[in-house]
Amino acid sequence: MFVTPGYAQETAPAEGEIHTETGAAHDSGAKPEFPPFNPETFPSQILWLAITFGLFYLFLKKIVLPRIGGILEVRRDRIAQDLDQAALMKSEADAAVAAYEQELAEAKAKANAIGQQARDSAKAEAEAERKKIEAGLERKLAEAEAHIAKIKSAAMTDVGVIAEDTAAVIVQELVGNSMDKAAVAAAVKAVRE
């Protein structure tokens, strides 16, 4: 049986005796050794290292790696789903842009057609108005020319009478005798033509 000394008893260890609490010799000249570096404990340390490594390997293989693999698979699926959704959204956006550009081109063509039609209509209206004004001006011009010709002929008849009277008076003053009115009229008429 194992007997331990009482707490009240103190016994001094003898020279070379091993102290029971530390398991080291009580020799004051020897340096105590760190247990993991003690070559006597290497086989048990290697055995526990192999057991611990094996258990750690099994823990990683059976628990940790399947969870990490599952997480990676979920993330891969989520990324693939997000990429598919992004591609779908991009194709929808491209279709919307193409539809917008087509509607814009149609609107521009329609605006150009409306503008051309308005220009043609305005040009036709301006041309009709110009022709109407020109016709009115030509009519007024013809009336004015007729009026002028009428005034001119009236003036010319008066001028002829005045010229005949004036010529008769001048000849009478110069020559001293009066001339025949028919001869004066013939002379004025010859000068006018």
PyRosetta script that sets phi, psi and omega in degrees:
from pyrosetta import init, pose_from_sequence

init()
pose = pose_from_sequence("MFVTPGYAQETAPAEGEIHTETGAAHDSGAKPEFPPFNPETFPSQILWLAITFGLFYLFLKKIVLPRIGGILEVRRDRIAQDLDQAALMKSEADAAVAAYEQELAEAKAKANAIGQQARDSAKAEAEAERKKIEAGLERKLAEAEAHIAKIKSAAMTDVGVIAEDTAAVIVQELVGNSMDKAAVAAAVKAVRE")
pose.set_psi(1, 157.5)
pose.set_omega(1, -175.2)
pose.set_phi(2, -91.7)
pose.set_psi(2, 127.0)
pose.set_omega(2, -176.3)
pose.set_phi(3, -120.8)
pose.set_psi(3, 132.6)
pose.set_omega(3, 178.8)
pose.set_phi(4, -118.0)
pose.set_psi(4, 148.5)
pose.set_omega(4, 178.5)
pose.set_phi(5, -73.8)
pose.set_psi(5, 152.2)
pose.set_omega(5, -179.2)
pose.set_phi(6, -71.0)
pose.set_psi(6, 160.9)
pose.set_omega(6, -178.0)
pose.set_phi(7, -69.2)
pose.set_psi(7, -27.7)
pose.set_omega(7, -178.2)
pose.set_phi(8, -78.4)
pose.set_psi(8, -24.0)
pose.set_omega(8, -179.8)
pose.set_phi(9, -87.1)
pose.set_psi(9, 136.4)
pose.set_omega(9, 173.8)
pose.set_phi(10, -125.1)
pose.set_psi(10, 126.4)
pose.set_omega(10, 178.1)
pose.set_phi(11, -121.0)
pose.set_psi(11, 135.8)
pose.set_omega(11, 179.1)
pose.set_phi(12, -81.7)
pose.set_psi(12, 132.5)
pose.set_omega(12, -179.1)
pose.set_phi(13, -70.6)
pose.set_psi(13, 146.5)
pose.set_omega(13, 180.0)
pose.set_phi(14, -78.8)
pose.set_psi(14, 166.0)
pose.set_omega(14, -179.1)
pose.set_phi(15, -63.6)
pose.set_psi(15, 126.5)
pose.set_omega(15, 177.9)
pose.set_phi(16, 83.9)
pose.set_psi(16, -1.5)
pose.set_omega(16, -179.7)
pose.set_phi(17, -79.9)
pose.set_psi(17, 149.2)
pose.set_omega(17, -177.8)
pose.set_phi(18, -90.9)
pose.set_psi(18, 134.6)
pose.set_omega(18, 177.6)
pose.set_phi(19, -78.3)
pose.set_psi(19, 134.3)
pose.set_omega(19, -171.7)
pose.set_phi(20, -76.1)
pose.set_psi(20, -27.9)
pose.set_omega(20, -177.4)
pose.set_phi(21, -74.2)
pose.set_psi(21, -39.3)
pose.set_omega(21, -175.6)
pose.set_phi(22, -102.6)
pose.set_psi(22, -21.5)
pose.set_omega(22, -178.7)
pose.set_phi(23, 78.1)
pose.set_psi(23, 14.4)
pose.set_omega(23, -179.1)
pose.set_phi(24, -108.3)
pose.set_psi(24, 154.5)
pose.set_omega(24, 179.1)
pose.set_phi(25, -68.5)
pose.set_psi(25, 150.5)
pose.set_omega(25, -176.5)
pose.set_phi(26, -90.6)
pose.set_psi(26, 23.5)
pose.set_omega(26, -178.4)
pose.set_phi(27, -78.2)
pose.set_psi(27, 127.8)
pose.set_omega(27, -175.4)
pose.set_phi(28, -76.2)
pose.set_psi(28, -17.0)
pose.set_omega(28, -178.9)
pose.set_phi(29, -88.9)
pose.set_psi(29, -21.4)
pose.set_omega(29, -177.0)
pose.set_phi(30, -86.2)
pose.set_psi(30, 141.9)
pose.set_omega(30, 177.6)
pose.set_phi(31, -91.1)
pose.set_psi(31, 134.5)
pose.set_omega(31, 178.9)
pose.set_phi(32, -69.7)
pose.set_psi(32, 144.1)
pose.set_omega(32, -177.2)
pose.set_phi(33, -99.7)
pose.set_psi(33, 142.9)
pose.set_omega(33, 177.9)
pose.set_phi(34, -73.9)
pose.set_psi(34, 125.4)
pose.set_omega(34, -171.6)
pose.set_phi(35, -55.9)
pose.set_psi(35, -37.9)
pose.set_omega(35, 179.4)
pose.set_phi(36, -67.1)
pose.set_psi(36, -20.7)
pose.set_omega(36, 179.6)
pose.set_phi(37, -93.5)
pose.set_psi(37, 2.6)
pose.set_omega(37, 178.9)
pose.set_phi(38, -77.1)
pose.set_psi(38, 119.1)
pose.set_omega(38, -177.9)
pose.set_phi(39, -62.1)
pose.set_psi(39, -20.4)
pose.set_omega(39, -179.8)
pose.set_phi(40, -71.3)
pose.set_psi(40, -23.3)
pose.set_omega(40, -178.3)
pose.set_phi(41, -98.7)
pose.set_psi(41, 3.9)
pose.set_omega(41, -179.2)
pose.set_phi(42, -59.7)
pose.set_psi(42, -45.1)
pose.set_omega(42, -178.0)
pose.set_phi(43, -61.7)
pose.set_psi(43, -41.7)
pose.set_omega(43, 179.9)
pose.set_phi(44, -69.5)
pose.set_psi(44, -34.6)
pose.set_omega(44, 177.9)
pose.set_phi(45, -65.8)
pose.set_psi(45, -42.0)
pose.set_omega(45, 178.8)
pose.set_phi(46, -64.8)
pose.set_psi(46, -39.7)
pose.set_omega(46, 178.2)
pose.set_phi(47, -62.8)
pose.set_psi(47, -47.1)
pose.set_omega(47, 179.7)
pose.set_phi(48, -67.9)
pose.set_psi(48, -33.1)
pose.set_omega(48, 175.0)
pose.set_phi(49, -62.6)
pose.set_psi(49, -45.6)
pose.set_omega(49, -179.9)
pose.set_phi(50, -64.7)
pose.set_psi(50, -42.4)
pose.set_omega(50, 179.2)
pose.set_phi(51, -64.0)
pose.set_psi(51, -46.3)
pose.set_omega(51, -179.5)
pose.set_phi(52, -63.7)
pose.set_psi(52, -43.9)
pose.set_omega(52, 179.0)
pose.set_phi(53, -63.2)
pose.set_psi(53, -42.4)
pose.set_omega(53, 179.2)
pose.set_phi(54, -62.6)
pose.set_psi(54, -45.1)
pose.set_omega(54, 179.3)
pose.set_phi(55, -65.7)
pose.set_psi(55, -39.6)
pose.set_omega(55, 177.9)
pose.set_phi(56, -64.9)
pose.set_psi(56, -40.4)
pose.set_omega(56, 177.6)
pose.set_phi(57, -62.7)
pose.set_psi(57, -45.5)
pose.set_omega(57, 178.8)
pose.set_phi(58, -64.0)
pose.set_psi(58, -39.8)
pose.set_omega(58, 177.8)
pose.set_phi(59, -61.4)
pose.set_psi(59, -46.2)
pose.set_omega(59, 178.6)
pose.set_phi(60, -63.8)
pose.set_psi(60, -44.6)
pose.set_omega(60, -175.3)
pose.set_phi(61, -68.3)
pose.set_psi(61, -41.9)
pose.set_omega(61, -173.4)
pose.set_phi(62, -88.6)
pose.set_psi(62, -29.6)
pose.set_omega(62, -172.3)
pose.set_phi(63, -115.1)
pose.set_psi(63, -56.6)
pose.set_omega(63, -170.6)
pose.set_phi(64, -72.7)
pose.set_psi(64, -51.5)
pose.set_omega(64, -176.4)
pose.set_phi(65, -63.4)
pose.set_psi(65, -39.6)
pose.set_omega(65, 175.6)
pose.set_phi(66, -63.3)
pose.set_psi(66, -37.5)
pose.set_omega(66, 177.9)
pose.set_phi(67, -65.5)
pose.set_psi(67, -44.8)
pose.set_omega(67, 178.6)
pose.set_phi(68, -63.0)
pose.set_psi(68, -42.6)
pose.set_omega(68, 177.5)
pose.set_phi(69, -60.8)
pose.set_psi(69, -41.8)
pose.set_omega(69, 177.8)
pose.set_phi(70, -63.2)
pose.set_psi(70, -43.6)
pose.set_omega(70, 178.5)
pose.set_phi(71, -61.9)
pose.set_psi(71, -45.0)
pose.set_omega(71, 178.8)
pose.set_phi(72, -63.0)
pose.set_psi(72, -40.2)
pose.set_omega(72, 178.3)
pose.set_phi(73, -63.8)
pose.set_psi(73, -42.6)
pose.set_omega(73, 178.4)
pose.set_phi(74, -63.1)
pose.set_psi(74, -43.2)
pose.set_omega(74, 179.5)
pose.set_phi(75, -65.7)
pose.set_psi(75, -40.8)
pose.set_omega(75, 178.8)
pose.set_phi(76, -62.2)
pose.set_psi(76, -43.8)
pose.set_omega(76, 178.4)
pose.set_phi(77, -63.4)
pose.set_psi(77, -42.9)
pose.set_omega(77, -179.7)
pose.set_phi(78, -64.0)
pose.set_psi(78, -42.4)
pose.set_omega(78, 178.8)
pose.set_phi(79, -64.6)
pose.set_psi(79, -43.5)
pose.set_omega(79, 178.5)
pose.set_phi(80, -62.6)
pose.set_psi(80, -40.8)
pose.set_omega(80, 178.4)
pose.set_phi(81, -65.1)
pose.set_psi(81, -43.1)
pose.set_omega(81, 178.4)
pose.set_phi(82, -63.9)
pose.set_psi(82, -40.1)
pose.set_omega(82, 177.7)
pose.set_phi(83, -65.1)
pose.set_psi(83, -40.7)
pose.set_omega(83, 176.9)
pose.set_phi(84, -63.1)
pose.set_psi(84, -43.0)
pose.set_omega(84, 179.6)
pose.set_phi(85, -65.7)
pose.set_psi(85, -39.3)
pose.set_omega(85, 178.1)
pose.set_phi(86, -65.3)
pose.set_psi(86, -41.0)
pose.set_omega(86, 177.8)
pose.set_phi(87, -63.7)
pose.set_psi(87, -40.4)
pose.set_omega(87, 178.1)
pose.set_phi(88, -64.1)
pose.set_psi(88, -44.9)
pose.set_omega(88, 179.2)
pose.set_phi(89, -64.4)
pose.set_psi(89, -37.8)
pose.set_omega(89, 178.2)
pose.set_phi(90, -65.0)
pose.set_psi(90, -43.0)
pose.set_omega(90, 179.1)
pose.set_phi(91, -65.2)
pose.set_psi(91, -38.4)
pose.set_omega(91, 176.8)
pose.set_phi(92, -64.8)
pose.set_psi(92, -40.7)
pose.set_omega(92, 179.0)
pose.set_phi(93, -66.2)
pose.set_psi(93, -40.7)
pose.set_omega(93, 177.6)
pose.set_phi(94, -63.5)
pose.set_psi(94, -40.6)
pose.set_omega(94, 178.1)
pose.set_phi(95, -64.8)
pose.set_psi(95, -40.7)
pose.set_omega(95, 178.9)
pose.set_phi(96, -65.3)
pose.set_psi(96, -40.7)
pose.set_omega(96, 178.3)
pose.set_phi(97, -64.8)
pose.set_psi(97, -42.4)
pose.set_omega(97, 179.0)
pose.set_phi(98, -63.7)
pose.set_psi(98, -42.6)
pose.set_omega(98, 178.2)
pose.set_phi(99, -63.9)
pose.set_psi(99, -41.5)
pose.set_omega(99, 178.9)
pose.set_phi(100, -62.1)
pose.set_psi(100, -46.0)
pose.set_omega(100, -179.4)
pose.set_phi(101, -64.5)
pose.set_psi(101, -38.0)
pose.set_omega(101, 179.1)
pose.set_phi(102, -66.1)
pose.set_psi(102, -44.9)
pose.set_omega(102, 178.2)
pose.set_phi(103, -63.5)
pose.set_psi(103, -37.4)
pose.set_omega(103, 177.9)
pose.set_phi(104, -64.7)
pose.set_psi(104, -43.2)
pose.set_omega(104, 178.7)
pose.set_phi(105, -64.1)
pose.set_psi(105, -41.5)
pose.set_omega(105, 178.1)
pose.set_phi(106, -63.8)
pose.set_psi(106, -41.3)
pose.set_omega(106, 179.1)
pose.set_phi(107, -64.3)
pose.set_psi(107, -40.3)
pose.set_omega(107, 177.8)
pose.set_phi(108, -64.1)
pose.set_psi(108, -43.5)
pose.set_omega(108, 179.0)
pose.set_phi(109, -63.1)
pose.set_psi(109, -41.6)
pose.set_omega(109, 178.7)
pose.set_phi(110, -64.6)
pose.set_psi(110, -42.3)
pose.set_omega(110, 179.0)
pose.set_phi(111, -63.7)
pose.set_psi(111, -40.7)
pose.set_omega(111, 177.7)
pose.set_phi(112, -64.0)
pose.set_psi(112, -41.6)
pose.set_omega(112, 179.1)
pose.set_phi(113, -64.1)
pose.set_psi(113, -43.6)
pose.set_omega(113, 179.1)
pose.set_phi(114, -63.8)
pose.set_psi(114, -42.8)
pose.set_omega(114, 178.5)
pose.set_phi(115, -62.8)
pose.set_psi(115, -44.0)
pose.set_omega(115, 178.9)
pose.set_phi(116, -63.5)
pose.set_psi(116, -42.3)
pose.set_omega(116, 179.0)
pose.set_phi(117, -62.9)
pose.set_psi(117, -42.0)
pose.set_omega(117, 178.7)
pose.set_phi(118, -65.0)
pose.set_psi(118, -41.4)
pose.set_omega(118, 177.7)
pose.set_phi(119, -63.2)
pose.set_psi(119, -45.0)
pose.set_omega(119, 179.1)
pose.set_phi(120, -62.4)
pose.set_psi(120, -43.6)
pose.set_omega(120, 179.6)
pose.set_phi(121, -63.3)
pose.set_psi(121, -44.6)
pose.set_omega(121, 179.8)
pose.set_phi(122, -65.3)
pose.set_psi(122, -39.8)
pose.set_omega(122, 179.2)
pose.set_phi(123, -64.7)
pose.set_psi(123, -42.6)
pose.set_omega(123, 179.1)
pose.set_phi(124, -64.3)
pose.set_psi(124, -43.4)
pose.set_omega(124, 178.3)
pose.set_phi(125, -63.2)
pose.set_psi(125, -41.6)
pose.set_omega(125, 179.6)
pose.set_phi(126, -65.6)
pose.set_psi(126, -41.4)
pose.set_omega(126, 178.9)
pose.set_phi(127, -63.6)
pose.set_psi(127, -44.1)
pose.set_omega(127, 178.2)
pose.set_phi(128, -62.7)
pose.set_psi(128, -43.0)
pose.set_omega(128, 179.0)
pose.set_phi(129, -64.8)
pose.set_psi(129, -40.9)
pose.set_omega(129, 178.3)
pose.set_phi(130, -62.0)
pose.set_psi(130, -45.4)
pose.set_omega(130, 179.4)
pose.set_phi(131, -63.6)
pose.set_psi(131, -39.8)
pose.set_omega(131, 178.8)
pose.set_phi(132, -63.1)
pose.set_psi(132, -45.0)
pose.set_omega(132, -179.8)
pose.set_phi(133, -66.2)
pose.set_psi(133, -41.8)
pose.set_omega(133, 178.7)
pose.set_phi(134, -62.6)
pose.set_psi(134, -42.2)
pose.set_omega(134, 178.7)
pose.set_phi(135, -62.4)
pose.set_psi(135, -42.4)
pose.set_omega(135, 177.7)
pose.set_phi(136, -63.1)
pose.set_psi(136, -42.5)
pose.set_omega(136, 179.2)
pose.set_phi(137, -66.1)
pose.set_psi(137, -40.9)
pose.set_omega(137, 178.6)
pose.set_phi(138, -63.8)
pose.set_psi(138, -41.9)
pose.set_omega(138, 178.4)
pose.set_phi(139, -61.9)
pose.set_psi(139, -46.4)
pose.set_omega(139, 179.2)
pose.set_phi(140, -64.4)
pose.set_psi(140, -38.3)
pose.set_omega(140, 179.0)
pose.set_phi(141, -64.3)
pose.set_psi(141, -43.2)
pose.set_omega(141, 178.5)
pose.set_phi(142, -63.0)
pose.set_psi(142, -42.0)
pose.set_omega(142, 178.1)
pose.set_phi(143, -62.9)
pose.set_psi(143, -42.9)
pose.set_omega(143, -179.6)
pose.set_phi(144, -65.4)
pose.set_psi(144, -42.5)
pose.set_omega(144, 178.8)
pose.set_phi(145, -63.3)
pose.set_psi(145, -41.4)
pose.set_omega(145, 178.4)
pose.set_phi(146, -63.1)
pose.set_psi(146, -42.7)
pose.set_omega(146, 179.3)
pose.set_phi(147, -62.9)
pose.set_psi(147, -43.7)
pose.set_omega(147, 179.9)
pose.set_phi(148, -63.9)
pose.set_psi(148, -42.8)
pose.set_omega(148, 179.4)
pose.set_phi(149, -62.4)
pose.set_psi(149, -40.2)
pose.set_omega(149, 178.7)
pose.set_phi(150, -63.2)
pose.set_psi(150, -45.8)
pose.set_omega(150, 179.2)
pose.set_phi(151, -65.0)
pose.set_psi(151, -39.7)
pose.set_omega(151, -178.4)
pose.set_phi(152, -64.6)
pose.set_psi(152, -45.4)
pose.set_omega(152, -179.2)
pose.set_phi(153, -65.2)
pose.set_psi(153, -39.0)
pose.set_omega(153, 177.9)
pose.set_phi(154, -65.1)
pose.set_psi(154, -41.0)
pose.set_omega(154, 179.6)
pose.set_phi(155, -67.5)
pose.set_psi(155, -36.9)
pose.set_omega(155, -178.3)
pose.set_phi(156, -69.0)
pose.set_psi(156, -37.4)
pose.set_omega(156, 176.5)
pose.set_phi(157, -65.4)
pose.set_psi(157, -40.5)
pose.set_omega(157, 177.5)
pose.set_phi(158, -67.6)
pose.set_psi(158, -37.5)
pose.set_omega(158, -179.6)
pose.set_phi(159, -64.8)
pose.set_psi(159, -41.0)
pose.set_omega(159, 179.0)
pose.set_phi(160, -60.5)
pose.set_psi(160, -44.3)
pose.set_omega(160, 179.9)
pose.set_phi(161, -65.1)
pose.set_psi(161, -44.3)
pose.set_omega(161, -179.4)
pose.set_phi(162, -64.2)
pose.set_psi(162, -43.1)
pose.set_omega(162, -178.9)
pose.set_phi(163, -63.3)
pose.set_psi(163, -40.6)
pose.set_omega(163, 179.4)
pose.set_phi(164, -64.3)
pose.set_psi(164, -45.5)
pose.set_omega(164, 179.9)
pose.set_phi(165, -63.3)
pose.set_psi(165, -43.4)
pose.set_omega(165, -178.2)
pose.set_phi(166, -65.7)
pose.set_psi(166, -44.9)
pose.set_omega(166, -179.1)
pose.set_phi(167, -62.6)
pose.set_psi(167, -40.1)
pose.set_omega(167, 179.8)
pose.set_phi(168, -64.1)
pose.set_psi(168, -41.5)
pose.set_omega(168, -179.1)
pose.set_phi(169, -67.1)
pose.set_psi(169, -42.1)
pose.set_omega(169, -177.7)
pose.set_phi(170, -65.7)
pose.set_psi(170, -44.7)
pose.set_omega(170, -178.5)
pose.set_phi(171, -64.6)
pose.set_psi(171, -41.0)
pose.set_omega(171, -179.9)
pose.set_phi(172, -63.8)
pose.set_psi(172, -39.9)
pose.set_omega(172, -179.1)
pose.set_phi(173, -69.1)
pose.set_psi(173, -39.3)
pose.set_omega(173, -177.6)
pose.set_phi(174, -77.3)
pose.set_psi(174, -45.4)
pose.set_omega(174, -174.5)
pose.set_phi(175, -89.4)
pose.set_psi(175, -33.9)
pose.set_omega(175, 179.8)
pose.set_phi(176, 100.5)
pose.set_psi(176, -17.2)
pose.set_omega(176, 178.2)
pose.set_phi(177, -119.7)
pose.set_psi(177, 159.2)
pose.set_omega(177, -176.5)
pose.set_phi(178, -83.5)
pose.set_psi(178, 151.4)
pose.set_omega(178, -177.7)
pose.set_phi(179, -106.6)
pose.set_psi(179, 164.0)
pose.set_omega(179, 179.3)
pose.set_phi(180, -73.1)
pose.set_psi(180, 133.8)
pose.set_omega(180, -178.1)
pose.set_phi(181, -62.5)
pose.set_psi(181, -35.9)
pose.set_omega(181, -179.1)
pose.set_phi(182, -66.7)
pose.set_psi(182, -38.3)
pose.set_omega(182, 179.9)
pose.set_phi(183, -69.5)
pose.set_psi(183, -39.0)
pose.set_omega(183, 178.0)
pose.set_phi(184, -65.4)
pose.set_psi(184, -42.4)
pose.set_omega(184, -179.8)
pose.set_phi(185, -63.6)
pose.set_psi(185, -39.6)
pose.set_omega(185, 179.1)
pose.set_phi(186, -67.0)
pose.set_psi(186, -38.8)
pose.set_omega(186, -179.1)
pose.set_phi(187, -68.7)
pose.set_psi(187, -42.3)
pose.set_omega(187, 178.6)
pose.set_phi(188, -65.4)
pose.set_psi(188, -41.5)
pose.set_omega(188, 179.7)
pose.set_phi(189, -63.5)
pose.set_psi(189, -39.6)
pose.set_omega(189, 179.2)
pose.set_phi(190, -65.9)
pose.set_psi(190, -36.6)
pose.set_omega(190, 179.5)
pose.set_phi(191, -71.1)
pose.set_psi(191, -37.9)
pose.set_omega(191, -177.0)
pose.set_phi(192, -68.0)
pose.set_psi(192, -31.3)
pose.set_omega(192, -174.7)
pose.set_phi(193, -88.6)
pose.dump_pdb("model.pdb")
